[in-house]
Amino acid sequence: MTLAVREGLDRVRELNRNRSQRVRELKTRNQKVIGYFNIYPPLEMLTALDLVPYGMLGDMNEPITKADTYLPTVVCPFLRSLLDLGLKGRYSFLDGIVMAHGCEVGEKISHIWNIYLNPPYSHFIDLPHTTHAAAQEQFKELLKDFKKTLESFTGKEMTEKRLREAIKLHNEQRALVKELYELRKLDPPLISGSDTTRVLIAITGLPVEEGNELLAQVISEIKRRKDTPSKKSARLLVWGSIIDNTALIDMIEGIGANVVMDDTNLGSRAYFPLVELTEDPLDGLAHRYLVELKSPRTFRPPFIQNKKKDYMADLRNRFSYLGEYAREWRVNGVVLQVIRYCDSHSYEVPGLRDYLNSIGLPNIYLEHDYSAAALAQLKTRTQAFLEIIG
Amino acid sequence: MSEEKKRAITRLKTMYPLRALVDGMYERAVEASREGKPVAWCMVNWWGGDVILRALDVACVYPEDYGAVCAAFGAAQSYLARCDSDGFPTHMCGYARNCLGYASQMKELGKIPPGAPLVGMPKPTLLLGSGYFCDTRFKWFQALGRYLDAPMWVLEMPHPGVRESRLEGVHDHNIAFLVNELKEFADFLQELLDKRIDWDKLDDLVNDTIEMNRVWHEVNELRKARPCPMHARDFWSSMPASLYMAADPKETAELYHNMYDEVKGMIDNHIGAVADEKYRMAFAELPPWHSLKFFDQLAERNWNFVIESWAYHPPKPIDLSHVKDPLERIARLTYQYFSGYFEDAYKTGDWWGYFAHPYLELCRDYQCDGIVLHPLLTCRTATNHLMVLQDQLMKHLKIPSLVVEGDIVDLKLFDPADALRKAESFEETMNHYKRVRREAGMAW
């Protein structure tokens, strides 16, 4: 079989070995590739101008040797890894990057990236931190600014028609990812957590149309295949910082659990909300990316009209979607995993545990430093947790 | 009788009333709480939120400042331990962990924990978080919901110190964003407190705030003198009066006026804060509040800390007399704070991110021989730009850096003896680069 004709999960495995393979091919045909590294840049706006969005990931297996010159060690090791890879030339094929204020350190890395890597195109979106009316208006204005710099860079106009078409394509991808996740509701799930992660890693390195094609192939193949994961008593949801490598999920699934659902930036969090096709497409994009994406980095004021805060009501407002996931995916345990120094997620931990305890969902908190070697220490604790939930 | 040992740093007499004003903030809040008046716990919000709260007679305390207070009083460790035992990760912000531990104890006891430094912080009526600078400054308050039933607002602010903020139209929509956000906050407060804003009072407060910051800026401009008459220790003792709006801004402005007069008098008489000023130093970012005597030991070696991060300084003065709407006036002052220190970057297009770049201007204008970088093991905000700063200061100004790791609250993370040993050898480095700068034609 040649590289060109690989399909479905074979293609997924190939892209996991060499994520940039396809975009490098596209560059030989004068297509421009723009990197991004959190879930907040509206990728539709890149697609609308024939730019290929490329999800930039870290590498848990690559020692960080260059980034520490420009970034202290007391910041998120995923982001340090990302910068390290950039400094080592791993992302030199990119024609530019778009960054959004997903978290504070990510924002700083955006600037550091510009100083030391000086990409041909870069744009920083100063994403607001709340869903206030003023913040939504501001975010729409910021998207107009982004549109201007993209148009200037490409020399093309981003018409409403092109943007609508791009939104449809990305919504299609979101629907396909949701369909893939539906296959995990069965017991046993038709696809493991590790394979799901591999699929998501693969599609973030492809143009959206090709990602959609690959997802359709994978879904069809999974429905047909006989070698499904085995039934296990523990059906887990993994919540927390980005997981861009299968090592953690492999560890959990290797000791007697199925990871059937997630709430992380590479997983459901990035895909489940759709963009509404509003009269002005920027309205739909602004609403989806600021209001609909549920991540700890955005503050949702729940009870403005109330004079007293009700803690449990606040927790339900912030986390009830996880309770719904647990019911739909028949989850009986939750792993809260946080990459060390990830402040946005760290502050959530006691509150989220209070919520999960209130609905009777056993949970465990794992903090790790984004290195495969350190996961061995977490294995024993996870095994003990699995024994508790039976 | 032995002669009393002369202090290595000459402290400003006018600093003490300012420090007392800040300490008194806690007493005023506790008193307000006893009288049944509203109390807010606020993050630094660069005056927009402060003036609205004051116009509604809400007493404010600032848990960021209280973190520094607890550290300075040696009281933080028990709050940190309480926070850790409640399940919060230990790598989180020291200020936040201190406050979460404090609130946890307060909830358990039903009152201000006995032994709380100064008079403690009373139970709040509301929480005012901020979206500017760091994620912690709203995530921390959100996490306080575990212990407090106070509703919360997060005041939004843009981050304009970047290239994108110079695109056409951005300045205007950023100002509109700030104004609209203040209006939403004002509506929230009026509903919460069931009280209307006194707009005349607000107008006066805004004017007084602008004046307070102007005078405070002028005080710091005087520190360019050789020898520098005002040490960073006096800056850190005096800054909360402005940064946290500890009291009525008119009263604060008067105290800054007095400080201006004292500092000017010292310049006229060639008096420096440190005798025989040999090394003019910058400091980035927040100091080890629990170990400030470390700076006295450095002063004994003739190190004078003449400037600190712009982030704790007032905005550069700007004429806002033509702006009628007080909310727009305060928004523009806040925006000046966010953008006014980046004029060099705007001109040259040489961007280092909004935190680091202003040091170039400060270190040049204050003629620094070196900079002490203080990476905080629990604070990303005050740390993540320091390596870039080190690299760029050397590249542009041949100013060397001394890196001394520590923490703002947790004294276990700071080793002053080791830092002093490093400082001794760093003097050779500074001497070398002084020669290098002179050979390169620089003024100092």
Interface residues (C-beta under 8 A of the other chain):
Chain A: D68 T69 Y70 L71 P72 V74 V75 H101 C103 E104 V105 E107 K108 S110 H111 I112 N114 I115 H123 F124 I125 D126 P128 H129 T130 H132 A133 A134 A135 E137 Q138 E141 K144 D145 K148 T149 P296 R297 F299 P301 F303 I304 Q305 N306 K307 K308 K309 D310 Y311 D314 L315 V338 R340 Y341 D343 S344 S346 Y347 E348 V349 P350 G351 R353 D354 Y365 E367
Chain B: D86 G87 F88 P89 H91 M92 C93 A96 G129 G131 F133 C134 D135 T136 F138 K139 W140 Q142 A143 G145 R146 L148 D149 A150 P151 M152 W153 V154 E156 P158 H159 P160 V162 R163 E164 S165 L167 E168 G169 V170 H173 N174 A176 F177 N180 E181 K183 E184 F188 E191 L192 W351 W352 G353 Y354 F355 P375 L376 L377 T378 R380 T381 T383 N384 H385 L386 M387 V388 D391 Q392
